Amino acid sequence: MTRYRITIDSENCALDRLCCEEAPNTFDVDEEGQTYVMDPEGDPPEYIKLAAKRCQMQAITLHDAETGEQVYPKRR
């Protein structure tokens, strides 16, 4: 099973909570309104990737936890 190292670019985060809707056990918003990774293994990998894809600002970056390869967004 793929595991991700997840980073969130808080400068680009739209704070729309779409990632929290797709992967509620992985992403959350703190008291100050900042999105953070609550548990990088909280949801199945496909939910986490879908959450990253739903981010309109592409503020979520996923790397394969074992290889370090950037999985999303794909580099050109």
mmCIF file of the C-alpha atoms, coordinates in Angstrom:
data_MODEL
# 
_entry.id   MODEL 
# 
loop_
_atom_site.group_PDB 
_atom_site.id 
_atom_site.type_symbol 
_atom_site.label_atom_id 
_atom_site.label_alt_id 
_atom_site.label_comp_id 
_atom_site.label_asym_id 
_atom_site.label_entity_id 
_atom_site.label_seq_id 
_atom_site.pdbx_PDB_ins_code 
_atom_site.Cartn_x 
_atom_site.Cartn_y 
_atom_site.Cartn_z 
_atom_site.occupancy 
_atom_site.B_iso_or_equiv 
_atom_site.pdbx_formal_charge 
_atom_site.auth_seq_id 
_atom_site.auth_comp_id 
_atom_site.auth_asym_id 
_atom_site.auth_atom_id 
_atom_site.pdbx_PDB_model_num 
ATOM 1  C CA . MET A 1 1  ? 0.000   0.000  0.000   1.00 0.00 ? 1  MET A CA 1 
ATOM 2  C CA . THR A 1 2  ? 1.299   3.422  -0.952  1.00 0.00 ? 2  THR A CA 1 
ATOM 3  C CA . ARG A 1 3  ? 1.965   5.789  1.895   1.00 0.00 ? 3  ARG A CA 1 
ATOM 4  C CA . TYR A 1 4  ? 2.475   9.486  1.384   1.00 0.00 ? 4  TYR A CA 1 
ATOM 5  C CA . ARG A 1 5  ? 4.606   12.208 2.843   1.00 0.00 ? 5  ARG A CA 1 
ATOM 6  C CA . ILE A 1 6  ? 2.157   15.105 2.673   1.00 0.00 ? 6  ILE A CA 1 
ATOM 7  C CA . THR A 1 7  ? 2.973   18.793 2.642   1.00 0.00 ? 7  THR A CA 1 
ATOM 8  C CA . ILE A 1 8  ? 0.564   21.711 2.608   1.00 0.00 ? 8  ILE A CA 1 
ATOM 9  C CA . ASP A 1 9  ? 1.570   25.102 1.257   1.00 0.00 ? 9  ASP A CA 1 
ATOM 10 C CA . SER A 1 10 ? -0.301  27.265 3.741   1.00 0.00 ? 10 SER A CA 1 
ATOM 11 C CA . GLU A 1 11 ? 0.354   30.381 1.629   1.00 0.00 ? 11 GLU A CA 1 
ATOM 12 C CA . ASN A 1 12 ? -1.688  28.882 -1.235  1.00 0.00 ? 12 ASN A CA 1 
ATOM 13 C CA . CYS A 1 13 ? -4.345  27.077 0.800   1.00 0.00 ? 13 CYS A CA 1 
ATOM 14 C CA . ALA A 1 14 ? -7.823  28.424 -0.023  1.00 0.00 ? 14 ALA A CA 1 
ATOM 15 C CA . LEU A 1 15 ? -9.177  27.194 3.335   1.00 0.00 ? 15 LEU A CA 1 
ATOM 16 C CA . ASP A 1 16 ? -12.215 25.679 1.613   1.00 0.00 ? 16 ASP A CA 1 
ATOM 17 C CA . ARG A 1 17 ? -11.879 22.398 3.561   1.00 0.00 ? 17 ARG A CA 1 
ATOM 18 C CA . LEU A 1 18 ? -12.347 20.237 0.440   1.00 0.00 ? 18 LEU A CA 1 
ATOM 19 C CA . CYS A 1 19 ? -9.414  18.088 1.526   1.00 0.00 ? 19 CYS A CA 1 
ATOM 20 C CA . CYS A 1 20 ? -11.089 17.572 4.915   1.00 0.00 ? 20 CYS A CA 1 
ATOM 21 C CA . GLU A 1 21 ? -14.243 16.385 3.166   1.00 0.00 ? 21 GLU A CA 1 
ATOM 22 C CA . GLU A 1 22 ? -12.372 13.824 1.030   1.00 0.00 ? 22 GLU A CA 1 
ATOM 23 C CA . ALA A 1 23 ? -9.976  12.574 3.703   1.00 0.00 ? 23 ALA A CA 1 
ATOM 24 C CA . PRO A 1 24 ? -11.385 13.598 7.112   1.00 0.00 ? 24 PRO A CA 1 
ATOM 25 C CA . ASN A 1 25 ? -9.026  11.381 9.103   1.00 0.00 ? 25 ASN A CA 1 
ATOM 26 C CA . THR A 1 26 ? -5.968  12.834 7.379   1.00 0.00 ? 26 THR A CA 1 
ATOM 27 C CA . PHE A 1 27 ? -6.644  16.577 7.095   1.00 0.00 ? 27 PHE A CA 1 
ATOM 28 C CA . ASP A 1 28 ? -8.103  19.033 9.583   1.00 0.00 ? 28 ASP A CA 1 
ATOM 29 C CA . VAL A 1 29 ? -8.210  22.767 10.256  1.00 0.00 ? 29 VAL A CA 1 
ATOM 30 C CA . ASP A 1 30 ? -6.797  24.182 13.477  1.00 0.00 ? 30 ASP A CA 1 
ATOM 31 C CA . GLU A 1 31 ? -8.225  26.931 15.708  1.00 0.00 ? 31 GLU A CA 1 
ATOM 32 C CA . GLU A 1 32 ? -6.457  29.566 13.627  1.00 0.00 ? 32 GLU A CA 1 
ATOM 33 C CA . GLY A 1 33 ? -8.026  28.298 10.399  1.00 0.00 ? 33 GLY A CA 1 
ATOM 34 C CA . GLN A 1 34 ? -4.892  26.649 9.003   1.00 0.00 ? 34 GLN A CA 1 
ATOM 35 C CA . THR A 1 35 ? -5.172  23.271 7.289   1.00 0.00 ? 35 THR A CA 1 
ATOM 36 C CA . TYR A 1 36 ? -2.781  20.649 8.626   1.00 0.00 ? 36 TYR A CA 1 
ATOM 37 C CA . VAL A 1 37 ? -2.040  16.942 8.314   1.00 0.00 ? 37 VAL A CA 1 
ATOM 38 C CA . MET A 1 38 ? -3.596  15.267 11.319  1.00 0.00 ? 38 MET A CA 1 
ATOM 39 C CA . ASP A 1 39 ? -2.529  11.713 10.356  1.00 0.00 ? 39 ASP A CA 1 
ATOM 40 C CA . PRO A 1 40 ? -0.764  10.921 7.053   1.00 0.00 ? 40 PRO A CA 1 
ATOM 41 C CA . GLU A 1 41 ? -2.173  7.390  7.204   1.00 0.00 ? 41 GLU A CA 1 
ATOM 42 C CA . GLY A 1 42 ? -5.635  8.329  8.469   1.00 0.00 ? 42 GLY A CA 1 
ATOM 43 C CA . ASP A 1 43 ? -7.423  7.503  5.236   1.00 0.00 ? 43 ASP A CA 1 
ATOM 44 C CA . PRO A 1 44 ? -6.814  5.120  2.339   1.00 0.00 ? 44 PRO A CA 1 
ATOM 45 C CA . PRO A 1 45 ? -4.208  6.456  -0.124  1.00 0.00 ? 45 PRO A CA 1 
ATOM 46 C CA . GLU A 1 46 ? -6.813  6.888  -2.864  1.00 0.00 ? 46 GLU A CA 1 
ATOM 47 C CA . TYR A 1 47 ? -8.838  9.237  -0.616  1.00 0.00 ? 47 TYR A CA 1 
ATOM 48 C CA . ILE A 1 48 ? -5.720  11.261 0.185   1.00 0.00 ? 48 ILE A CA 1 
ATOM 49 C CA . LYS A 1 49 ? -4.812  11.565 -3.492  1.00 0.00 ? 49 LYS A CA 1 
ATOM 50 C CA . LEU A 1 50 ? -8.382  12.587 -4.334  1.00 0.00 ? 50 LEU A CA 1 
ATOM 51 C CA . ALA A 1 51 ? -8.205  15.246 -1.618  1.00 0.00 ? 51 ALA A CA 1 
ATOM 52 C CA . ALA A 1 52 ? -4.998  16.592 -3.157  1.00 0.00 ? 52 ALA A CA 1 
ATOM 53 C CA . LYS A 1 53 ? -6.596  16.618 -6.611  1.00 0.00 ? 53 LYS A CA 1 
ATOM 54 C CA . ARG A 1 54 ? -9.649  18.525 -5.328  1.00 0.00 ? 54 ARG A CA 1 
ATOM 55 C CA . CYS A 1 55 ? -7.418  21.308 -4.009  1.00 0.00 ? 55 CYS A CA 1 
ATOM 56 C CA . GLN A 1 56 ? -8.014  24.095 -6.521  1.00 0.00 ? 56 GLN A CA 1 
ATOM 57 C CA . MET A 1 57 ? -4.852  25.887 -5.455  1.00 0.00 ? 57 MET A CA 1 
ATOM 58 C CA . GLN A 1 58 ? -2.660  22.754 -5.624  1.00 0.00 ? 58 GLN A CA 1 
ATOM 59 C CA . ALA A 1 59 ? -1.529  23.496 -2.087  1.00 0.00 ? 59 ALA A CA 1 
ATOM 60 C CA . ILE A 1 60 ? -1.153  19.779 -1.268  1.00 0.00 ? 60 ILE A CA 1 
ATOM 61 C CA . THR A 1 61 ? 1.912   17.900 -2.447  1.00 0.00 ? 61 THR A CA 1 
ATOM 62 C CA . LEU A 1 62 ? 2.217   14.132 -2.117  1.00 0.00 ? 62 LEU A CA 1 
ATOM 63 C CA . HIS A 1 63 ? 5.491   12.220 -2.132  1.00 0.00 ? 63 HIS A CA 1 
ATOM 64 C CA . ASP A 1 64 ? 5.837   8.451  -1.967  1.00 0.00 ? 64 ASP A CA 1 
ATOM 65 C CA . ALA A 1 65 ? 6.941   7.848  1.631   1.00 0.00 ? 65 ALA A CA 1 
ATOM 66 C CA . GLU A 1 66 ? 9.385   5.104  0.618   1.00 0.00 ? 66 GLU A CA 1 
ATOM 67 C CA . THR A 1 67 ? 10.996  6.470  -2.541  1.00 0.00 ? 67 THR A CA 1 
ATOM 68 C CA . GLY A 1 68 ? 10.537  10.201 -2.034  1.00 0.00 ? 68 GLY A CA 1 
ATOM 69 C CA . GLU A 1 69 ? 9.182   10.502 -5.578  1.00 0.00 ? 69 GLU A CA 1 
ATOM 70 C CA . GLN A 1 70 ? 6.663   13.288 -6.037  1.00 0.00 ? 70 GLN A CA 1 
ATOM 71 C CA . VAL A 1 71 ? 3.335   11.612 -6.810  1.00 0.00 ? 71 VAL A CA 1 
ATOM 72 C CA . TYR A 1 72 ? 1.050   14.662 -6.974  1.00 0.00 ? 72 TYR A CA 1 
ATOM 73 C CA . PRO A 1 73 ? 1.070   17.055 -8.632  1.00 0.00 ? 73 PRO A CA 1 
ATOM 74 C CA . LYS A 1 74 ? 3.139   15.349 -11.293 1.00 0.00 ? 74 LYS A CA 1 
ATOM 75 C CA . ARG A 1 75 ? 6.248   17.259 -12.268 1.00 0.00 ? 75 ARG A CA 1 
ATOM 76 C CA . ARG A 1 76 ? 6.453   18.213 -15.899 1.00 0.00 ? 76 ARG A CA 1 
# 
